[in-house]
Amino acid sequence: MLCALGSAVCFGTASVLQAVAARAAAPGSGSGVDPVLLVRAARQWRYLAGLGLDGLGFLLELVALRTLPIYAVGAALAASLAVTAVVAAEVLKVRLSGVEWAAVAVVCGGLAMLGLAAGAEGHRTGSTGLRLGVLAVAAGVLAIGALGGRLPGRARAAVLGLGAGLGFGVVEVAVRLIDDLSPAGLLTNPALYALLLGGGAAFLLLTSALQRGSVTAATAGMVIGETVGPALVGVAWLDDRTRPGLAPLAIAGFVLAVLGALALARFGEANASGGVEGSGGGPR
Protein backbone atom coordinates (compact mmCIF):
# COMPACT_ATOMS: atom_id res chain seq x y z
CA MET A 1 0.00 0.00 0.00
CA LEU A 2 2.93 2.33 0.65
CA CYS A 3 4.02 1.88 -2.96
CA ALA A 4 0.53 2.81 -4.18
CA LEU A 5 0.47 5.92 -1.99
CA GLY A 6 3.97 6.88 -3.13
CA SER A 7 2.78 6.52 -6.70
CA ALA A 8 -0.14 8.87 -5.98
CA VAL A 9 2.22 11.51 -4.59
CA CYS A 10 4.38 11.28 -7.71
CA PHE A 11 1.44 11.48 -10.12
CA GLY A 12 -0.29 14.30 -8.25
CA THR A 13 2.82 16.46 -8.15
CA ALA A 14 3.62 15.68 -11.78
CA SER A 15 0.15 16.85 -12.86
CA VAL A 16 0.77 20.36 -11.56
CA LEU A 17 4.28 20.59 -13.03
CA GLN A 18 2.99 19.42 -16.41
CA ALA A 19 0.07 21.85 -16.23
CA VAL A 20 2.43 24.79 -15.75
CA ALA A 21 4.54 23.63 -18.70
CA ALA A 22 1.55 22.92 -20.95
CA ARG A 23 0.05 26.35 -20.34
CA ALA A 24 3.36 28.06 -21.03
CA ALA A 25 3.78 26.21 -24.34
CA ALA A 26 2.53 27.67 -27.62
CA PRO A 27 -0.78 26.06 -28.70
CA GLY A 28 -0.53 23.08 -31.03
CA SER A 29 -3.25 21.91 -33.35
CA GLY A 30 -5.99 22.33 -30.72
CA SER A 31 -6.93 18.65 -31.02
CA GLY A 32 -7.44 16.43 -28.02
CA VAL A 33 -4.74 14.16 -29.48
CA ASP A 34 -2.02 16.75 -29.98
CA PRO A 35 1.57 15.46 -30.32
CA VAL A 36 2.75 18.94 -31.38
CA LEU A 37 1.73 20.35 -27.99
CA LEU A 38 3.42 17.43 -26.25
CA VAL A 39 6.71 18.12 -28.04
CA ARG A 40 6.56 21.84 -27.21
CA ALA A 41 5.71 21.22 -23.56
CA ALA A 42 8.52 18.65 -23.29
CA ARG A 43 11.10 21.41 -24.00
CA GLN A 44 10.48 22.81 -20.52
CA TRP A 45 12.18 21.52 -17.40
CA ARG A 46 8.94 21.40 -15.41
CA TYR A 47 7.38 19.02 -17.90
CA LEU A 48 10.51 16.85 -17.91
CA ALA A 49 10.53 16.83 -14.10
CA GLY A 50 6.87 15.79 -14.21
CA LEU A 51 7.72 12.97 -16.60
CA GLY A 52 10.45 11.84 -14.21
CA LEU A 53 7.94 11.73 -11.37
CA ASP A 54 5.51 9.89 -13.64
CA GLY A 55 8.18 7.29 -14.36
CA LEU A 56 8.91 6.80 -10.66
CA GLY A 57 5.20 6.68 -9.91
CA PHE A 58 4.69 4.05 -12.61
CA LEU A 59 7.41 1.83 -11.14
CA LEU A 60 5.80 2.09 -7.71
CA GLU A 61 2.42 1.34 -9.30
CA LEU A 62 3.81 -1.81 -10.92
CA VAL A 63 5.02 -3.07 -7.55
CA ALA A 64 1.65 -2.28 -5.97
CA LEU A 65 -0.31 -4.04 -8.74
CA ARG A 66 1.74 -7.19 -8.16
CA THR A 67 0.80 -7.32 -4.50
CA LEU A 68 -2.62 -5.62 -4.14
CA PRO A 69 -6.02 -5.87 -5.89
CA ILE A 70 -6.60 -3.38 -8.69
CA TYR A 71 -9.41 -1.67 -6.73
CA ALA A 72 -7.02 -0.86 -3.86
CA VAL A 73 -4.32 0.51 -6.16
CA GLY A 74 -6.84 2.52 -8.17
CA ALA A 75 -8.33 4.10 -5.06
CA ALA A 76 -4.85 4.94 -3.78
CA LEU A 77 -4.11 6.64 -7.09
CA ALA A 78 -7.28 8.67 -6.63
CA ALA A 79 -5.39 10.36 -3.82
CA SER A 80 -3.30 12.00 -6.53
CA LEU A 81 -6.12 14.55 -6.83
CA ALA A 82 -5.64 15.51 -3.19
CA VAL A 83 -1.92 15.85 -3.85
CA THR A 84 -2.64 17.90 -6.98
CA ALA A 85 -4.88 20.28 -5.04
CA VAL A 86 -2.33 20.80 -2.26
CA VAL A 87 0.58 21.30 -4.66
CA ALA A 88 -1.54 23.59 -6.86
CA ALA A 89 -2.17 25.74 -3.79
CA GLU A 90 1.55 26.47 -3.68
CA VAL A 91 2.59 26.40 -7.34
CA LEU A 92 -0.53 27.87 -8.98
CA LYS A 93 -1.47 30.02 -5.95
CA VAL A 94 -4.83 28.27 -5.54
CA ARG A 95 -6.49 28.95 -2.19
CA LEU A 96 -7.89 25.77 -0.65
CA SER A 97 -11.14 26.14 1.28
CA GLY A 98 -12.23 24.26 4.37
CA VAL A 99 -14.37 22.02 2.18
CA GLU A 100 -11.32 21.06 0.14
CA TRP A 101 -9.30 20.23 3.22
CA ALA A 102 -12.22 18.14 4.47
CA ALA A 103 -12.24 16.33 1.13
CA VAL A 104 -8.53 15.59 1.53
CA ALA A 105 -9.32 14.09 4.94
CA VAL A 106 -12.13 12.00 3.43
CA VAL A 107 -9.74 10.64 0.79
CA CYS A 108 -7.22 9.71 3.47
CA GLY A 109 -9.91 8.06 5.59
CA GLY A 110 -11.15 6.04 2.63
CA LEU A 111 -7.63 4.87 1.87
CA ALA A 112 -7.12 3.84 5.49
CA MET A 113 -10.29 1.73 5.32
CA LEU A 114 -9.10 0.14 2.09
CA GLY A 115 -5.72 -0.60 3.59
CA LEU A 116 -7.41 -2.53 6.39
CA ALA A 117 -9.84 -4.42 4.15
CA ALA A 118 -7.88 -5.18 0.97
CA GLY A 119 -6.84 -8.77 0.41
CA ALA A 120 -4.11 -10.11 -1.83
CA GLU A 121 -4.27 -9.69 -5.60
CA GLY A 122 -6.32 -12.21 -7.55
CA HIS A 123 -4.61 -15.19 -9.11
CA ARG A 124 -6.38 -15.32 -12.44
CA THR A 125 -4.32 -14.26 -15.45
CA GLY A 126 -7.24 -13.36 -17.72
CA SER A 127 -8.51 -14.80 -20.98
CA THR A 128 -7.47 -13.99 -24.53
CA GLY A 129 -10.82 -12.27 -24.99
CA LEU A 130 -10.09 -9.98 -22.04
CA ARG A 131 -6.67 -9.13 -23.47
CA LEU A 132 -8.20 -8.24 -26.83
CA GLY A 133 -10.93 -6.24 -25.11
CA VAL A 134 -8.37 -4.18 -23.20
CA LEU A 135 -6.55 -3.49 -26.47
CA ALA A 136 -9.83 -2.31 -28.05
CA VAL A 137 -10.43 0.07 -25.12
CA ALA A 138 -6.91 1.45 -25.57
CA ALA A 139 -7.71 2.24 -29.21
CA GLY A 140 -10.97 3.84 -28.11
CA VAL A 141 -9.05 6.28 -25.91
CA LEU A 142 -7.69 7.93 -29.07
CA ALA A 143 -11.24 8.36 -30.38
CA ILE A 144 -12.26 10.01 -27.10
CA GLY A 145 -9.36 12.42 -27.52
CA ALA A 146 -10.38 13.34 -31.05
CA LEU A 147 -13.97 14.05 -29.99
CA GLY A 148 -13.17 15.65 -26.63
CA GLY A 149 -10.75 18.13 -28.19
CA ARG A 150 -13.70 19.82 -29.94
CA LEU A 151 -15.53 20.62 -26.72
CA PRO A 152 -15.33 23.99 -24.93
CA GLY A 153 -13.63 24.85 -21.65
CA ARG A 154 -14.48 22.77 -18.61
CA ALA A 155 -16.19 20.00 -20.60
CA ARG A 156 -13.08 19.63 -22.74
CA ALA A 157 -10.80 19.25 -19.71
CA ALA A 158 -13.16 16.77 -18.03
CA VAL A 159 -13.67 14.57 -21.11
CA LEU A 160 -9.99 14.53 -22.02
CA GLY A 161 -9.15 13.81 -18.39
CA LEU A 162 -11.65 10.94 -18.40
CA GLY A 163 -10.12 9.56 -21.59
CA ALA A 164 -6.67 9.83 -20.03
CA GLY A 165 -7.98 7.96 -16.98
CA LEU A 166 -9.31 5.17 -19.18
CA GLY A 167 -5.88 4.94 -20.79
CA PHE A 168 -4.17 4.71 -17.41
CA GLY A 169 -6.81 2.19 -16.35
CA VAL A 170 -5.89 0.08 -19.37
CA VAL A 171 -2.31 0.13 -18.11
CA GLU A 172 -3.42 -1.08 -14.66
CA VAL A 173 -5.33 -4.04 -16.09
CA ALA A 174 -2.71 -4.83 -18.75
CA VAL A 175 0.00 -5.17 -16.12
CA ARG A 176 -2.00 -7.97 -14.53
CA LEU A 177 -2.55 -9.64 -17.90
CA ILE A 178 1.16 -9.94 -18.69
CA ASP A 179 2.27 -13.18 -17.05
CA ASP A 180 4.88 -14.47 -19.51
CA LEU A 181 7.90 -12.16 -19.65
CA SER A 182 9.80 -14.11 -22.31
CA PRO A 183 10.31 -12.26 -25.64
CA ALA A 184 7.95 -14.62 -27.47
CA GLY A 185 5.33 -14.38 -24.73
CA LEU A 186 5.45 -10.59 -24.64
CA LEU A 187 5.30 -10.07 -28.40
CA THR A 188 2.28 -12.35 -28.79
CA ASN A 189 0.35 -10.88 -25.86
CA PRO A 190 -2.22 -8.20 -26.85
CA ALA A 191 -1.97 -6.82 -23.30
CA LEU A 192 1.53 -5.50 -24.04
CA TYR A 193 0.27 -3.47 -26.99
CA ALA A 194 -2.71 -2.31 -24.91
CA LEU A 195 -0.31 -1.10 -22.22
CA LEU A 196 1.83 0.85 -24.70
CA LEU A 197 -1.11 2.30 -26.65
CA GLY A 198 -3.20 3.09 -23.59
CA GLY A 199 -0.34 4.73 -21.70
CA GLY A 200 0.81 6.76 -24.70
CA ALA A 201 -2.69 7.93 -25.55
CA ALA A 202 -3.34 8.85 -21.92
CA PHE A 203 -0.29 11.12 -21.84
CA LEU A 204 -1.40 12.87 -25.04
CA LEU A 205 -4.93 13.46 -23.76
CA LEU A 206 -3.83 14.59 -20.32
CA THR A 207 -1.34 17.07 -21.76
CA SER A 208 -4.07 18.58 -23.96
CA ALA A 209 -6.53 18.66 -21.04
CA LEU A 210 -4.07 20.52 -18.82
CA GLN A 211 -3.25 23.19 -21.38
CA ARG A 212 -6.72 24.72 -21.10
CA GLY A 213 -8.98 24.41 -18.07
CA SER A 214 -8.59 23.23 -14.51
CA VAL A 215 -5.85 20.95 -13.23
CA THR A 216 -8.29 19.49 -10.72
CA ALA A 217 -11.15 19.09 -13.22
CA ALA A 218 -8.93 17.22 -15.65
CA THR A 219 -7.53 15.07 -12.86
CA ALA A 220 -11.04 14.36 -11.55
CA GLY A 221 -12.04 12.93 -14.91
CA MET A 222 -8.84 10.92 -14.86
CA VAL A 223 -9.63 9.58 -11.37
CA ILE A 224 -13.01 8.23 -12.52
CA GLY A 225 -11.52 6.59 -15.60
CA GLU A 226 -8.65 4.90 -13.81
CA THR A 227 -10.57 3.62 -10.76
CA VAL A 228 -14.09 2.39 -11.47
CA GLY A 229 -13.60 0.34 -14.65
CA PRO A 230 -10.33 -1.35 -13.66
CA ALA A 231 -11.73 -2.17 -10.21
CA LEU A 232 -14.72 -3.95 -11.77
CA VAL A 233 -12.46 -5.86 -14.16
CA GLY A 234 -10.26 -6.96 -11.26
CA VAL A 235 -13.21 -8.27 -9.24
CA ALA A 236 -15.18 -9.81 -12.13
CA TRP A 237 -12.40 -11.38 -14.19
CA LEU A 238 -9.18 -11.47 -12.15
CA ASP A 239 -10.56 -12.75 -8.82
CA ASP A 240 -9.59 -9.72 -6.70
CA ARG A 241 -11.08 -10.08 -3.22
CA THR A 242 -11.07 -8.46 0.22
CA ARG A 243 -10.05 -9.93 3.54
CA PRO A 244 -12.73 -12.31 4.89
CA GLY A 245 -15.76 -10.40 6.14
CA LEU A 246 -14.39 -6.97 5.24
CA ALA A 247 -15.97 -6.46 1.80
CA PRO A 248 -18.37 -3.72 3.09
CA LEU A 249 -15.43 -1.83 4.60
CA ALA A 250 -13.50 -2.06 1.32
CA ILE A 251 -16.50 -0.84 -0.70
CA ALA A 252 -17.06 2.07 1.69
CA GLY A 253 -13.36 2.99 1.59
CA PHE A 254 -13.29 2.89 -2.20
CA VAL A 255 -16.40 5.07 -2.50
CA LEU A 256 -15.12 7.58 0.06
CA ALA A 257 -11.73 7.88 -1.64
CA VAL A 258 -13.28 8.50 -5.05
CA LEU A 259 -16.02 10.86 -3.79
CA GLY A 260 -13.50 12.82 -1.76
CA ALA A 261 -11.35 13.24 -4.85
CA LEU A 262 -14.33 14.39 -6.92
CA ALA A 263 -15.33 16.87 -4.20
CA LEU A 264 -11.94 18.51 -4.62
CA ALA A 265 -12.61 18.96 -8.32
CA ARG A 266 -16.08 20.38 -7.67
CA PHE A 267 -15.08 23.06 -5.19
CA GLY A 268 -11.61 24.12 -6.19
CA GLU A 269 -10.63 24.84 -9.78
CA ALA A 270 -7.43 26.60 -10.81
CA ASN A 271 -8.01 28.60 -13.96
CA ALA A 272 -5.45 29.41 -16.60
CA SER A 273 -4.45 32.68 -15.00
CA GLY A 274 -3.68 31.02 -11.67
CA GLY A 275 -6.83 32.24 -9.89
CA VAL A 276 -9.63 30.23 -8.37
CA GLU A 277 -13.20 29.80 -9.46
CA GLY A 278 -15.86 28.75 -7.00
CA SER A 279 -18.95 26.71 -7.76
CA GLY A 280 -20.76 29.88 -8.70
CA GLY A 281 -18.09 30.98 -11.16
CA GLY A 282 -16.89 34.01 -9.16
CA PRO A 283 -13.54 34.44 -7.47
CA ARG A 284 -13.09 33.56 -3.82
CORLIN-V678881 format. One record per residue. N is the residue number from 1. RES is the residue in three letters. PSI is psi in degrees with one decimal (NA if undefined). OMEGA is omega in whole degrees, 0 to 359 (999 if undefined). Layout:
[[N & RES & PSI & OMEGA] [N & RES & PSI & OMEGA]]
This chain:
[[1 & MET & -32.6 & 178] [2 & LEU & -36.9 & 178] [3 & CYS & -40.6 & 179] [4 & ALA & -41.4 & 179] [5 & LEU & -39.1 & 176] [6 & GLY & -37.7 & 177] [7 & SER & -40.6 & 179] [8 & ALA & -40.5 & 178] [9 & VAL & -43.7 & 179] [10 & CYS & -49.0 & 182] [11 & PHE & -41.4 & 181] [12 & GLY & -41.6 & 178] [13 & THR & -40.6 & 180] [14 & ALA & -36.2 & 181] [15 & SER & -42.8 & 181] [16 & VAL & -44.0 & 179] [17 & LEU & -42.1 & 180] [18 & GLN & -31.6 & 178] [19 & ALA & -43.9 & 179] [20 & VAL & -43.7 & 181] [21 & ALA & -41.3 & 181] [22 & ALA & -38.5 & 181] [23 & ARG & -28.0 & 179] [24 & ALA & -17.0 & 182] [25 & ALA & 150.9 & 175] [26 & ALA & 143.0 & 181] [27 & PRO & 146.4 & 177] [28 & GLY & -129.0 & 183] [29 & SER & -15.0 & 183] [30 & GLY & -4.2 & 180] [31 & SER & 157.3 & 175] [32 & GLY & -24.9 & 175] [33 & VAL & 92.3 & 194] [34 & ASP & 83.6 & 180] [35 & PRO & -26.2 & 179] [36 & VAL & -44.9 & 177] [37 & LEU & -40.9 & 180] [38 & LEU & -43.2 & 180] [39 & VAL & -43.2 & 181] [40 & ARG & -41.0 & 179] [41 & ALA & -34.4 & 183] [42 & ALA & -8.8 & 177] [43 & ARG & -7.2 & 183] [44 & GLN & 143.5 & 186] [45 & TRP & -32.2 & 180] [46 & ARG & -39.2 & 179] [47 & TYR & -41.0 & 179] [48 & LEU & -39.4 & 177] [49 & ALA & -39.9 & 177] [50 & GLY & -39.8 & 177] [51 & LEU & -38.8 & 177] [52 & GLY & -42.9 & 177] [53 & LEU & -37.0 & 176] [54 & ASP & -42.2 & 179] [55 & GLY & -44.7 & 178] [56 & LEU & -42.0 & 179] [57 & GLY & -37.5 & 180] [58 & PHE & -40.5 & 178] [59 & LEU & -43.2 & 177] [60 & LEU & -36.6 & 178] [61 & GLU & -40.6 & 178] [62 & LEU & -44.1 & 179] [63 & VAL & -44.1 & 181] [64 & ALA & -41.1 & 182] [65 & LEU & -21.3 & 178] [66 & ARG & -7.9 & 183] [67 & THR & -16.4 & 183] [68 & LEU & 157.2 & 173] [69 & PRO & 155.3 & 181] [70 & ILE & -36.5 & 183] [71 & TYR & -35.5 & 180] [72 & ALA & -41.8 & 179] [73 & VAL & -43.1 & 180] [74 & GLY & -42.5 & 179] [75 & ALA & -37.0 & 177] [76 & ALA & -38.8 & 178] [77 & LEU & -24.3 & 175] [78 & ALA & -24.9 & 178] [79 & ALA & -13.3 & 177] [80 & SER & -27.6 & 178] [81 & LEU & -38.3 & 176] [82 & ALA & -41.3 & 177] [83 & VAL & -44.4 & 179] [84 & THR & -44.8 & 181] [85 & ALA & -43.0 & 182] [86 & VAL & -43.6 & 179] [87 & VAL & -38.2 & 178] [88 & ALA & -31.0 & 178] [89 & ALA & -33.8 & 180] [90 & GLU & -49.0 & 187] [91 & VAL & -45.0 & 182] [92 & LEU & 5.4 & 178] [93 & LYS & 41.0 & 177] [94 & VAL & 128.8 & 179] [95 & ARG & 121.0 & 180] [96 & LEU & 132.8 & 180] [97 & SER & 173.7 & 176] [98 & GLY & -34.7 & 178] [99 & VAL & -41.0 & 180] [100 & GLU & -42.7 & 178] [101 & TRP & -36.2 & 176] [102 & ALA & -38.7 & 178] [103 & ALA & -39.1 & 176] [104 & VAL & -42.4 & 179] [105 & ALA & -38.2 & 179] [106 & VAL & -42.7 & 177] [107 & VAL & -46.4 & 181] [108 & CYS & -40.7 & 178] [109 & GLY & -42.1 & 178] [110 & GLY & -40.3 & 179] [111 & LEU & -36.8 & 177] [112 & ALA & -41.4 & 178] [113 & MET & -41.8 & 179] [114 & LEU & -39.6 & 179] [115 & GLY & -35.1 & 178] [116 & LEU & -33.6 & 189] [117 & ALA & -22.7 & 186] [118 & ALA & 136.6 & 174] [119 & GLY & -163.6 & 177] [120 & ALA & 163.9 & 178] [121 & GLU & 154.2 & 177] [122 & GLY & 161.7 & 185] [123 & HIS & -3.4 & 178] [124 & ARG & 144.2 & 181] [125 & THR & -7.6 & 177] [126 & GLY & 152.4 & 181] [127 & SER & 169.6 & 175] [128 & THR & -37.4 & 178] [129 & GLY & -40.3 & 178] [130 & LEU & -40.4 & 178] [131 & ARG & -43.7 & 178] [132 & LEU & -37.0 & 179] [133 & GLY & -40.4 & 178] [134 & VAL & -37.4 & 177] [135 & LEU & -39.1 & 178] [136 & ALA & -39.1 & 177] [137 & VAL & -39.9 & 179] [138 & ALA & -41.3 & 177] [139 & ALA & -35.1 & 179] [140 & GLY & -25.1 & 178] [141 & VAL & -38.4 & 178] [142 & LEU & -38.9 & 178] [143 & ALA & -38.5 & 177] [144 & ILE & -40.0 & 179] [145 & GLY & -42.9 & 181] [146 & ALA & -39.5 & 180] [147 & LEU & -42.2 & 182] [148 & GLY & -30.1 & 181] [149 & GLY & -15.1 & 180] [150 & ARG & -7.5 & 183] [151 & LEU & 159.1 & 179] [152 & PRO & 151.4 & 165] [153 & GLY & -120.9 & 187] [154 & ARG & -38.7 & 179] [155 & ALA & -39.7 & 179] [156 & ARG & -48.5 & 181] [157 & ALA & -41.2 & 182] [158 & ALA & -44.3 & 182] [159 & VAL & -44.2 & 178] [160 & LEU & -37.0 & 176] [161 & GLY & -41.3 & 177] [162 & LEU & -44.8 & 177] [163 & GLY & -41.2 & 177] [164 & ALA & -40.9 & 178] [165 & GLY & -40.7 & 177] [166 & LEU & -39.8 & 178] [167 & GLY & -44.5 & 178] [168 & PHE & -32.7 & 175] [169 & GLY & -37.6 & 175] [170 & VAL & -41.8 & 179] [171 & VAL & -44.0 & 180] [172 & GLU & -47.8 & 182] [173 & VAL & -41.3 & 183] [174 & ALA & -36.3 & 178] [175 & VAL & -40.0 & 180] [176 & ARG & -19.3 & 182] [177 & LEU & -2.1 & 178] [178 & ILE & 101.5 & 183] [179 & ASP & -20.6 & 179] [180 & ASP & 111.0 & 185] [181 & LEU & 7.5 & 176] [182 & SER & 153.7 & 180] [183 & PRO & -44.8 & 181] [184 & ALA & -41.3 & 181] [185 & GLY & -39.8 & 180] [186 & LEU & -46.8 & 186] [187 & LEU & -22.8 & 180] [188 & THR & 5.3 & 182] [189 & ASN & 114.3 & 179] [190 & PRO & -23.8 & 181] [191 & ALA & -32.1 & 178] [192 & LEU & -45.1 & 180] [193 & TYR & -32.9 & 175] [194 & ALA & -41.9 & 179] [195 & LEU & -47.4 & 182] [196 & LEU & -45.6 & 181] [197 & LEU & -45.3 & 181] [198 & GLY & -44.3 & 180] [199 & GLY & -43.4 & 179] [200 & GLY & -44.7 & 179] [201 & ALA & -38.3 & 180] [202 & ALA & -42.5 & 178] [203 & PHE & -42.3 & 179] [204 & LEU & -46.8 & 182] [205 & LEU & -41.5 & 182] [206 & LEU & -37.8 & 178] [207 & THR & -43.9 & 178] [208 & SER & -38.4 & 180] [209 & ALA & -36.5 & 184] [210 & LEU & -17.1 & 181] [211 & GLN & -38.1 & 179] [212 & ARG & 129.0 & 178] [213 & GLY & -170.4 & 189] [214 & SER & 137.2 & 172] [215 & VAL & -46.9 & 184] [216 & THR & -34.6 & 178] [217 & ALA & -44.3 & 179] [218 & ALA & -41.2 & 181] [219 & THR & -32.1 & 177] [220 & ALA & -45.2 & 175] [221 & GLY & -39.4 & 179] [222 & MET & -40.2 & 180] [223 & VAL & -44.8 & 180] [224 & ILE & -45.6 & 183] [225 & GLY & -35.0 & 186] [226 & GLU & 1.3 & 180] [227 & THR & -54.8 & 191] [228 & VAL & -55.5 & 182] [229 & GLY & -52.5 & 179] [230 & PRO & -36.8 & 179] [231 & ALA & -43.7 & 179] [232 & LEU & -40.2 & 178] [233 & VAL & -43.2 & 181] [234 & GLY & -42.0 & 181] [235 & VAL & -43.7 & 187] [236 & ALA & -37.3 & 189] [237 & TRP & -17.2 & 183] [238 & LEU & 7.9 & 172] [239 & ASP & 29.6 & 174] [240 & ASP & 135.6 & 182] [241 & ARG & 170.1 & 176] [242 & THR & 176.6 & 171] [243 & ARG & 150.1 & 184] [244 & PRO & 126.0 & 176] [245 & GLY & -0.9 & 185] [246 & LEU & 17.3 & 179] [247 & ALA & -44.2 & 179] [248 & PRO & -38.2 & 179] [249 & LEU & -39.8 & 179] [250 & ALA & -43.0 & 179] [251 & ILE & -45.2 & 180] [252 & ALA & -42.1 & 180] [253 & GLY & -41.1 & 179] [254 & PHE & -47.1 & 181] [255 & VAL & -43.0 & 180] [256 & LEU & -42.9 & 181] [257 & ALA & -44.4 & 182] [258 & VAL & -43.8 & 180] [259 & LEU & -37.9 & 177] [260 & GLY & -40.4 & 178] [261 & ALA & -43.5 & 180] [262 & LEU & -32.7 & 177] [263 & ALA & -34.1 & 177] [264 & LEU & -40.4 & 180] [265 & ALA & -34.7 & 183] [266 & ARG & -38.3 & 188] [267 & PHE & -3.8 & 179] [268 & GLY & 105.0 & 183] [269 & GLU & 121.2 & 177] [270 & ALA & 121.9 & 180] [271 & ASN & 178.4 & 188] [272 & ALA & -23.7 & 181] [273 & SER & 1.5 & 177] [274 & GLY & 2.6 & 177] [275 & GLY & -167.0 & 182] [276 & VAL & 136.9 & 176] [277 & GLU & 131.7 & 176] [278 & GLY & -176.5 & 182] [279 & SER & -22.8 & 180] [280 & GLY & -1.8 & 176] [281 & GLY & -11.1 & 180] [282 & GLY & 162.9 & 178] [283 & PRO & 153.4 & 175] [284 & ARG & NA & 999]]
